[in-house]
Amino acid sequence: MRNKSFILWVSIAAIVIALAGCGNKSGTNEAAAPSVSASASTDAAPSQASPGASEAMRTVTDELGHEIEIPVQPQRILAPYLEDPLTALGVKPIAQWANGDIVQQYLQDQISDLPKVDFSAGGLDPEQAAAQAPDLIILTMAVWAENGLYEQYSKIAPTYVLKNGIQDWKTTLRTLGDLLDRSEQAERAVADYEAKAESAKLKLSEALGDQQVALLWPTGDSLYLLSELDYSGQLLYGDLGLKEPDIARGQSFQNISLEKLPDIGAGHILLITGYNDAEVEQLESTSIWKSLPAVTANRVHNVSWNHWMNNGPIAKELNLEDTLQALAPN
């Protein structure tokens, strides 16, 4: 059954697909780095920061070309859907993204005490944003600043916009690191991940050889086959060097029919589950699914949508651990 939660998740996926396509045409997925320059310092900020407080400021230019003045050390950051990279940088925002009762569950051991800003209506409500009294707003995607919303947010606090903060987690992490004076932490997090990925790549190569691995996400009325063009697929087929199914190559979030499932090959399947188990059960009840070589050979591995459909350093490490546990457990 379709509901607001499902619609928003599909909307986010659609935005990622569209922007990924644009990036592929231009030959790069990298976002422009922010331009930062020092601004005149003012009196020292009070010990408890509040909006409008006198404090040191600097000038930055966001990825849409807005030149804005932001605090040198912002204390009340509102950055919905960027909780993963912020947490990795040791920065705690003042609120967390939610979609009704859905939150980023894999982060709750660190941010469960944060109030929620609800995106179930399709975006960040300016009144909700104002109620959090931020001194800096960071928007994850450019579309969230459209239709006059940027101007409304800018009246609340300086607002920095990323073109697409979901597509390339390393670029986003480094941008936030630069913006928040956490560049060393950002580079350390990237280096740590890359070292773990290289080690995992060797183990997986020894365990799998040339076996192909399919990444499937059943959701709503659709069954998506993900590829290296998609952020979850980038981990598997890029960072870890796994072999993607031939029919996945070059396609982003490919909506495939049941009849095409046998074309994914006879290797392993990572099945993204946990969002709507009824959809998974419906897929698993079909005769086509039951006859797949990966199914009959017990090579289907369930992974959680909550971090597999997120793209930050913490999610990436969890996905890497899932992949090792599923495909190279020894």
Stockholm file with secondary structure:
# STOCKHOLM 1.0

chainA/1-330         MRNKSFILWVSIAAIVIALAGCGNKSGTNEAAAPSVSASASTDAAPSQASPGASEAMRTVTDELGHEIEIPVQPQRILAPYLEDPLTALGVKPIAQWANGDIVQQYLQDQISDLPKVDFSAGGLDPEQAAAQAPDLIILTMAVWAENGLYEQYSKIAPTYVLKNGIQDWKTTLRTLGDLLDRSEQAERAVADYEAKAESAKLKLSEALGDQQVALLWPTGDSLYLLSELDYSGQLLYGDLGLKEPDIARGQSFQNISLEKLPDIGAGHILLITGYNDAEVEQLESTSIWKSLPAVTANRVHNVSWNHWMNNGPIAKELNLEDTLQALAPN
#=GR chainA/1-330 SS CCCHHHHHHHHHHHHHHHHHHHHHHHTCCCCCCCEEEECCCCSCCCSSCCTTCCCCEEEEECTTCCEEEEESSCSSEECTTCHHHHHHTTCCCSSEEEBTTBCCGGGHHHHTTSCEEECTTSSCCHHHHHHTCCSEEEESBGGGGTTTHHHHHHHHSCEEECSBTTTCHHHHHHHHHHHTTCHHHHHHHHHHHHHHHHHHHHHHHHHHTTCBEEEEEEETTEEEEECTTSHHHIIIIIISCCBCCTTTTTCSSEECCGGGGGGGCSSEEEEEESSCHHHHHHHHTSHHHHTSHHHHTTCEEEEEHHHHTCCSHHHHHHHHHHHHHHHCCC
#=GC SS_cons         CCCHHHHHHHHHHHHHHHHHHHHHHHTCCCCCCCEEEECCCCSCCCSSCCTTCCCCEEEEECTTCCEEEEESSCSSEECTTCHHHHHHTTCCCSSEEEBTTBCCGGGHHHHTTSCEEECTTSSCCHHHHHHTCCSEEEESBGGGGTTTHHHHHHHHSCEEECSBTTTCHHHHHHHHHHHTTCHHHHHHHHHHHHHHHHHHHHHHHHHHTTCBEEEEEEETTEEEEECTTSHHHIIIIIISCCBCCTTTTTCSSEECCGGGGGGGCSSEEEEEESSCHHHHHHHHTSHHHHTSHHHHTTCEEEEEHHHHTCCSHHHHHHHHHHHHHHHCCC
//
